[in-house]
Amino acid sequence: MTDQKFTELLSEKLSGEISADDDQGFMAMLAANEDYRREYESLSAYFQRKEQPYENIDIVFQQLKERINVVGSDPKPIFTPATAKRSFQQWYRIAAIFIFGLCTFLAYQFFKAKDAANLPVTMAWKKSANPGRQTSTLLLADGSKITLNAASEIKYPVSFKGKTREVYLTGEAFFDVAKDHQHPFIVHTKNISVKVLGTAFDVKSYPNESTTETILLRGKVEITLNKRPEKHLLLNPAEKFTLKHAADPGVEHLNGDIYSITPITYYKEDKNAILETSWMNNKLLFRNETFAELSLRLSRWYGVDFVFESAKLKDYRFTGEFEKESLAEALKALQFITPFDYKIQGKTIYLYPVK
């Protein structure tokens, strides 16, 4: 029984699976039995070599076989045998311990590597944010270029790892994505995700706007609605995807949202003047846009807030172009199109109907 117990504990010790209590008992057995101690030291020395345990294993097994199969002669030492002659049963036990310990070690290494491969990839993240009236350009680790609009924030990894390249956007940004067919580029927003391989497109997702938009200039993108992940929409060049959020979140129609795909909008039919991306050229272009929609763009453009003192004003429509105009000049130009009054208090613009 003692030999069997020692064999079990020795195997656990060699494979690193022995408990604290068993380890204490095992060390006591070594102290009380010189043969046990020599067996443990011999096998332990082999496992602690710098080379892998399975290197030269054929030589060790051959030595074991010779040791076991010799008939009529004293067995030859393999490690550091005791002075007293060991029985064949003792050497069979050593061989069993060695094989068991080796298999346990290899299995442990295999599952350890497998578990490590399945662990989530950890990445260091950075954030970049712009206040009103300011844009910025970022160059990501993969070579992709991002132009971030005013009042926008983007979260991106210091370096991309894993099977995808993913960033998180609040606000608006133009993406010129480096081609990498093995690692799709994904832009996450509150309401949609946009997946690409290599392309140029604009994504707008401001929390205070009633729509989320994607404008594609070249390549192809795949859009997924976060509320309907089974729905995938393909966008072609010169197309615009618009997701209109439900006015009342409690009323569900198409899970609360309506989407459409339309051609991109040009200013006065000028193919070089795209309304949705005019901000990248330091221009503010608008065509038949409601005052409510335009005020959000003016807010980011000039770094101010607009307050409508009359709901009727929100439906006024404007077409125009601003580039270097001051806030006062812009408001005066809008007054020529549709009359209204306003009052400026700090960074807040109060809008009134004409009395």
N, C-alpha and C positions, 0 to 999 in steps of 0.2 A: 504493500500500500504506500510505503514511504517513497519507494522508487517511482511509482506511478505519479504520486503527488509532485515529486521533484521534477519529473519530465514535463508535467503540465505547467508548473510555475516557470521552468526554464524557457519553455516555448513562449509564454506570455512576456517574460523578461526580454528575450531577444527581439520580439516583435514590437516592444514598447507599449503593450496593452495591459501590463500588470497594474493592479490596484495598489493603493498605499498600504493597506493591511497585508495583502499577499506579499508585497515586496519586503515587508518587515519579516514575515515568516520565512521567505526565501533566503534572506541574508542570514537568518539564524541557522537554517539548514546548511548553508555554506560554511559557517563558522564551526559547526559540529562535525562535518564530514569532509575530510581532505579530498576524497575522490570527487565529490560533488563540486568542490571549489575548483579543482583542476579542469573538470569538464566545462564548467561555466567560463573560466578564463580562456580556455582554448577556443571555444566557439565565439565568445564575445570578441576576442582579438581578431578573428576572421571578419566578423561583421563590421568592425570598426576600421577596416582598411580604407584608404582613400578611394580605391577603385570600386566600381559598382559590385554588389554582392554576387551577381550572376557571372562576373568575369572569372575565367578559369574554373568554372564549376565542373567541367568534364574531368579535369585533373583530380579534383577533390573526390568526386564520385568513384573514379577509378581506384583511388587509394582506399576508399571505403570498401569497395568490392574485393580488392586484394586482401584487405585486412580480414574481411569476413570469410572469404573462400579458402584461405590457406588452411590446409589440413595437415596435421602432424607436425606443425612447427609453431613457434611463438609468433603472435601477430606483430607486424611492424608498426611502429608509432606513426601517427598522422599528425597530431598536434604536439602536446607535451604529456605523454601518458604517465600514469602512476607507476612506481617501481613494481608494485604487485601486478601479477598477470591478470588481465581482464578477460571475462568470458565473452563468447560470441554474442550472447544475449545483450551484454552491455554495449557492444559495438552496433548492433542493430538499433538499439535505443538511441545512440548518438546520431546514426544516420537518419532516423525518424525525426529527431529533434531538429537536425539541420534542414531537412526537406521542409518540415512544417514551418520552421521559422522563416526560411527563404520565401516560401509561397505566401506566408502572411505579410512579409515585408513588401513583396511585389504587388500583392493585392492592395495594400495600403497606399503604395505609391500611385497605382493606377486610378483608384477612386479619388485620391487627393487631387491628381491632375485633372480628372473629369469634373470634380466639383469646382475647381478653380476656373475651368473653362466656362462653366455655367454661371459664374458669379457676374452680376451686372458691372458694366464698365464704368468706372468712376472717372469723372472729368472735372477739370477746373473751369469755372464759368466766369465770364465778364459781362458787364452791363454798360451800355452807352445810351445816354439820354440827352435830348435837346429841349431847351425852353422855347417859348414862342419867338418868332423872327429869326430863328437860327437853323441851319441845316449842317450836316457833317457827312464825311465819307469814311468808310471803314474798309480795310482790306483783311479778309479772314485768312486763316492758316492754309486753306486749300486754294487760295488765289481768287476766290469770289470777292466781288466788289459790291458794297452796300452803300447807297446814298440815303441817309436818314432825314426825313422831313422834320419840320418844327413840331414841338409838343409831342414827340414820339420817343419811344424807348425800345431797345432791342437787347435781348439776352443771347449770348453765343459762347461756345466753348473756346478756350485758348487754343486747343488743337482737337481735331476731329478724331474720334476713335469709334470702332464698331462698324456696323454695316450701313449706317445712314449718317447724313450730315444734317443736324437739326438746329433751328434757331427759333426764338419766341419773340413775337412782335406785338407791341401796343402802339397804335398810331399808323404812320405811313412810311414806307421805304421802297426804294427801287433796287432790284436785285439783278446783278449781272453775274450769273453763276458759272463757275469754272466747270468744264465738262468732266464727268467721272461716272461712267455708266455702271460701275460696280457699287457706287455709293450715292444713292439718290439724295437730293437736297430737299429738305422739308421745312416750310415756314408754318409755324403754329400761331394762330390768333385765337381770340375768344370764341369765335363762331365757325371758323373754317380752318382747314389745313391745306397747304398747296405743296404738291410734290413735283419735283422736276429732276432732270438729269444735267442739263446744261442749257441755259436760256436767259432771256432778259424780260423781266416783268415787274409790275408795280402792285403792291398790296396795300390797301387802306383799311384800317380797322380801328377807328377812334371810338372810345367808349361812349362819347356824347353824341354820336351820329346814329341815324336810323338805318344805315346800310353798311355792309362790308363789301369791298370791291377788289377785284383782281383784273389788271389790264396786261395783256400779253403782247409783246412786240415781236419776239422771235422764238422759235422752238415750240415746245408743247408743255402744257402743265396739266396735272390731274388735281382736281379740287374735291375735297371730301367735306361734307357738312358734319360738324361735330355732333349735331342732334340726330343725324341720319348716317352713321358711319358706313352703312352698306351702300350708300349712294355715292358713285364716283362720276364726276363730270370732266370731260376733256375740253380744253380750251385751245383754239387755234390762233395763229398770229393775227393781230389787228382785231381781236375780239375782247369784249369786256364782260366779266361776270359780276352780277350785282345780287347780293343777298339782302332783301328788305326784311327787317325785323318787325315782328308784330307790334302794333301800337299798344296793345294791351297784352302783356305777357301771359295773363290768365286765360286768354282766348287762343286756343290752339287751332291753327290752320296750317297744314303741311308742317306739323310740329312747331308751329309758332312763326315760321319764316316762309317767304316766297322768294324764289330766285329766278333770274333771267340771264340769258346770254345775248348780247347785242354787239353791233360794230362799235369800235372806239369812236370818240367824238372829236371832230376837227373844228378848229376855230375859223369861221368864215370860209370853210371848204379848203383851207390851206393844209395840204398833206404833211407839211413840216411843223405844223402847230397842233399838237395833241393836247387837248384840254387837261386830261388826267395826269399828264407828266410835265406840264408847263412849269411847275414849281422847280424842277431841276435846272431850268434855264433862267431862274430868278424872274419869272413872269407869273402873273396871276391872270389866267384866261377864264372867262365864264360866258356861257351861252344859254340864254333863256332859263336862267337859274333863279329859284325863289330866293327871296331875301333871307329866309330862315336858313337855307343851305349856304348861301353866300356869306352870311354872317359868321359861320363856323370857319370858313376859309380865311376871311378877313381877320378873325380873332387870332389865328395862328400866324398870319402874315404880319400883323402889326403888334402882336403881343398884348391885346386888350380883350375885354369881355363886352358882349352886347346884351342889352336888356330891352325887350320889346314891351312897350307900354300899351300896345294894342295888337291883338291877335291878327287883325286884318292886315297889318304891315308885313307879316310873315309870308303872305301869298304874293306880294309884289314880285315881278320878274325883271331880271336885268341881263344884258349882254354887254360885255366890255373887256378891257385889258388894262391891267396895272403892272407897272414895272418899277419906276423910281418915284412914283407919287407918294407924298406924305399922307398921313391919315386924314388930315383936313382936306387935302386936295381930292382924295378918293371919295370921301363923303359928299363933297360938293359936286363931283362928277355924277354920282348916283342920284343926287337931287335933281339934276337936269333931266334925267330919264323919267323918274317918278318922284314927285315932290313928297318930302317928309321933313320933319324937324328932329333935331337931336341936341343932346346936352352931354358934355364931357365932364366927368368927375373922376379925377385920377386916371386909372386905367379901365374905367367902366364907361361905356357909351350907352346913354338912354335914348331910345328911338320913339318918336311921337308922330301921330298923324297930323297933317296940316289942319289948323283950326280955321 
